[in-house]
Amino acid sequence: MGEILVNNLHDITNFTFAMVKWYDYCEKDSEESEIYGCHRLKMLKDYDIVPLDSIEQAIHIIPRFHKENQFLVNRNIF
């Protein structure tokens, strides 16, 4: 999370932002698309800076340590 201050002649504007790492659903292969009711994800190489107010919900991502670039979304925690 970060903050930018913009100062012009009349006022100071404050922008609060977050850096977001993107994930996508894994392609369907020999494994199920869900494990324990949690969707399988893969991490993308993309990052974005977004306004903090535009984030609707936090999610809990669990790494699958025995698999390369595979994660689960824990939908049961929130």
ABEGO torsion letter per residue (X at the ends): XBBBBBBBAABBBBBBBBBBBBBBBBBBBABBABBGGBBBBBBBABBBBBBAAABABBBBBBBBAABBGBBBBBAAAX
